[in-house]
Amino acid sequence: MSGAVATAFRRRLVVFVKEPVAGRVKTRLGRELGMVSAAWWFRHRSRRLIRDLQGDPRWETWVAVAPDRAGLESRFWPRGVRRLAQGPGDLGARMARTLRSLPPGPAAIVGADIPGVTRARVWAAFEALGRADAVFGPAEDGGYWLVGLRRSPGAAPAGFLDGVRWSSAHALADSVESLRGARVALVERLSDVDVAADLPGAIP
């Protein structure tokens, strides 16, 4: 395989992030701890996660930023990590557009606020794409911490992630349904940090 072909089909991992400004990130947590403290937690957690994932040669790490202009111009994110704007729309529209816009090859998105995300767990998701069209990492609240696509024909049909009831116990089931019968793999279930009760043992 030529170097050009190998590069074109490289795995891509995208970390979805918001600019870590008080009152803009982790607002549910901020209502309990204060917006500054919640933003501080997210700031340190997301930066540490990106640096760790960026160091793995098995995939190329990107960050998808919001708001678009502030995120693209920010000096906060680690050097060398590729950035792209999330753009408009709800979470589903932004994730589907991101996955479709990447170069050919397996691709996955993770959130930045899940303490259990590790290189080993991300790799398990990419391995699952060897036998499935899509992979999800379920979360305890009914959502998910990872979504990935093999990105072969039919892996992301029209309507992918449309009509998902976000921030509800139905988010994962709705997302799987939007794939319209594609082969779906599930990897390990993790917990995210939404409220102060989620923090014990989770602070980076």
Secondary structure, 3 states (H helix, E strand, C coil): CCHHHHHHCCCEEEEEEECCCCCCCCHHHHHHHCHHHHHHHHHHHHHHHHHHHHCCCCCEEEEEEECHHHHHHCCCCCCCCEEEECCCCCHHHHHHHHHHHCCCCCEEEEECCCCCCCHHHHHHHHHHCCCCCEEEEEECCCCEEEEEECCCCCCCCCCCCCCCCCCCCCHHHHHHHCCCCCCEEECCCECCCCCHHHCCCCCC
